[in-house]
Amino acid sequence: MDLDHIQTFLTVSRLKNFTKAADELHITQSTVTSRIQNLERFYGQCLLLRTNKKVELSPFGKEIYPLLERQFAIIEKTKEIARSYVEQKKVIRVGMTYSLWDHKFVDWVFKFAENNEGVHYSFITDHSSQVVEGILDNTIDIGFVYHAPAEDNIKKEIIGYDSFYLYSSKDVEEMELDAERLKSIPLIYLNWGKSFRHWFRLEFGESYIPFVEVGHSEALLEFVKRGKGVAFIPERVVEMSNLKNIFKKINYKFNITPPAQPIHLIYKATSVQRNTIMEAIQLLKRYFSAPSK
């Protein structure tokens, strides 16, 4: 029994007309008739009662119609699942927090493409929690976050560290600062991650409120670039943003030295079963190998 025969039977039964069924299926009316006859021969039973005015299901046709309808729906669903697997294998989806975008990803794409024709790439920037959710629901294959998720079914590896320094625009006059003096000038704050946030509260106290708090690294850099405040920024971000000639490190005396913030590569534990994803992960690890702290 052919799947096309089932589809034709279901269509004729729904429309109650051979001509309309042929139009909907984009086949000839004779093909519709032939398919119905083949299906009736398969069962040895009449499926449709045909008159000059209408087409009705036979008693046998009425009984098997819902079963064939369900069977056809199941087959279509399996085809949909198969298509989704093919599509997933063609696209590598990389998610990261806003501040972890790095020019190395560009180099990685073209290096990986040399030996992997037909693969496409999607980059998603979002907050850490959303990147983790994407890994869990399989909308992101590989993620980069500061704070490692606790879920057991997510693999995580430290592939680098960010070190923080206090920066200002080069137009700002030279100064020496400590925590108390810094409280008197505009500080632009971005929560760079769990360990940074913990250090910041120890350094400045729970009651301290920064002049401006932002949720995106580009906003932080813009404030500092315009000379509107100072900020603690990872050295990697300043170098990557080509701001070394615009920004300068401020001589800041730490009460507590901020810890190096680990950068985690995360992926679903089952991703290792997909050869393309695992190969991509291995190359990413070579590009983002963890330096010594």
N, C-alpha and C positions, 0 to 999 in steps of 0.2 A: 504494500500500500504506500503510495507516494504522498508526501506532505502537500504537494500541489492539489492532489485530489481532495484531501480533507479541507483545504482552504476554499476550494471551489464549491464543495458541498455546503460549507458553512455560509458562504456568501449568497448562494442561490436560496438557501433556507431563510436567510435574513431578509433578502430583497423580494423573495417570492416571484422571481422573474429571471429567465435565462438571459435575456438581452441586456438587462441592467447589470447582471452579474458579469457578463462578458466585458461590458464597458468599464466597470470598476476594476477588473483584473487586467485590462488591456490585452485581452485575448479574443479569438473569434468565438461566435456562438457555437460553432461545430466542435471547438475544443472543449467548451463547457459541457456539451452533451456527451462527448467521448469520455471525459473524466468521470462524470456521474455514472455512466454505464460501466466503466472499469471498476468503480467502487462497489456498485451493486453486484457485479460478478464476483468480486472478492468476498462479499458477505453472503452471496446467494439469496439476497433479500431485496425487495423493492424499498428504495429510500424516499422517493418523491412521487406524489400523485399529481399528474399533469393533466390539465384541461385547457381549453382554448382561452380561458379567462385568467386562470391563476395556477400557481404551483403551491401545493401543500405537502407537509411532511406525512409520510406514511406512519402507521403505529410503530413500526420498527425504527423508522427515522427519528420519531419523537423520542424514543428511549435512548438511542445512542448519541443524539445531538449534543447533550451537555457533556458527555464523556469525551467526544471528539473535540468539542470546544475547549475543554480543559487541557487535553493533550496538545492541541495546537498552541495554546497559550504557554504551556510549559516549554515546548520546543523553541518558541520565539524568545522566551526568557533566557534559555541556555545560549542562544545565538547572541543575545545582547551581552551576556556575561563574557562570552568569548571575545566579542569586539572590544569590550572594556579592557581585557587582558592584553590584547594586541596594542591598543592605544597606550596603555601604561608602559609597556616595554619600549615604546618609541620616544617617550618623554621622561627626562630626569628632572624632578621638581626639587629645587633647593630652597629652603626657607631659612631666614636669619633675622635677628633683631636689626633695627635700623642702623645701629652703630657698628655692626659687624660686617657690613658690605666692604669688600676689599678688592682692589684691582687685580689681585691674584686670581679671582674667579674668571676674569676675562681670559687670562693666559691658560687657565685650566680647561675652559671650554674648547679652545682651539687645539690644545694638545690632545685632549680626549677624543675629539672629532677625527683626528688623523687615523685612528684605528677603529672607529665606530661609526660607519656610514649610516645615515638614516635616523640617527638619534637627534631629538630636539630637546631644548633646555628651557626650563621655566624657573625664574627667580621670584620668590615671594618675600617681601619684607614686612614684618609685623612685630608685635610685642612677643616676648618669650613665651608667655602662656599660650598664645595663638599658634606659635610655631610647634610647641609640644602637642597641642590638640591636632594639628595637621599631621604630625607623625603618627599619632594614635589612630586617626580615622583614615589614614592612607591617602590623604590629599597632598602630603609632602613626603618625599622619599628620604631626604637628608637634611638635617637642620644644624644651625650654628647658634648657640645661646651661651650666655654667661652662667646662668644658674642651671645646674644639671637636674633633670626631672627625677622623681623618686620611683616612677613606675618600673616594675621588674621587666616588662616586655620591651623596654627601650634601652638599647645599647648606648653607652656614652664613653667618650674618650677625650682626654684633655689634649688639645693640639696646639696650644699657645697660651701666652699670658699677656695681659695689658698692665702696664705700669702708668701710674697717674702723677701728673705734675700740674701745678697751678700756672695758667697761661693768661696773658693779656695781649692786647694789640700792641704793636711796636710803637705806636704813637703815644701810648700811656707812659708817663714819666717813671723812671726807675724807682723801685721801692723795696723795702724789706718788710715782710709781714709775718705775723704769727696768728694763731686762732683769734685772739682778742682784737687785734688791729684789723683783721679781715672782716670782722663783724660790722665795722664802721664804713665799709665801701660796698658797692653793689656786687653781689656774688650771684652768678647764674648757675643753677643747679640742675643736673640731670641724674636720675637714678641709674647708674651704670650696672647695677646688679647687687645681689644679696651681700657679698663681702664688702663692696664699696659703701653701701648704705649703712652697714653696721659700723664700719670705720668712721664714717662721717658723723654719726651720732655720738660716738665716743670722743671724737676730736672737738666737736662744737656744742655738744649737749643736746638733750631732747627738746629743750624749749626754743632753740634757735630756728628761725624761719628765714631762708634765703630771700634775697631781693626778688628774684624771678626763678620759678621752677618750670622747666619745659619737659616735654615727653619725646623729643626728637633731636638727634644730634645735629641736624642741619640748623635747627633753630638756635641751639646753643652756640654753634660756631658763628652764626650771623651776629648775635649779640656781641660776642667778643671781637669779631672782625671790625665792627663799627665803633669799637671803643666804649661800649655801653656797660661794660662789666668785666669781671674776671671769672675764670671757671677752672675746675679740675677736669682735665681731659687726658685720655690715653695718648701717649706719645705716638703710637701707631696711627691714630686718627688724624693727628696734625700732619704727620708726614704724608699720609695717603691723600689728604685733601689739598696738598700742595700749598700749605699755609705756613711753612717754615720761615718764609721771608716776610710774612705778615704778622705772625705771632711771636711772642718771646716768653721764655720761662721766667717766672717771678721768683725771686729769692724768698722762699717760704720756709719758715722753721716749724717743722712738724712736731707736735706733742707726741703723736703716735704715727709711726711710718705706715702708710697705707699698704695693705697686702697686695701682691700681684694678683690680678683678677684672672682666674682661669677661663679659657675659651673652650667650650665643649662642642665636639661633633657628636650629633645624636642621630640614631636611625632605628627603625623597627627591627626587633630581633629576627623576624622572618625575612627581612630584606636580604640577608646573606644567601638566601636560596635563589635570588635573582642575580645571575652572573653579571649582567650589565651594571646593576647598582653597586655590587660589591667591587667591581673593577673601578667604578667611578670613585667610590670611597677610598680605595687604596691610593689612587692618584691624588685625590684631595689631601690626604694625609701627608703625601710627599711635598705638596705645595705649601701646606700649612704645618710643617713639622714643628713641634714644640721646642722653643729655644730654652736654654738654661735660665733659671730665675736669677 
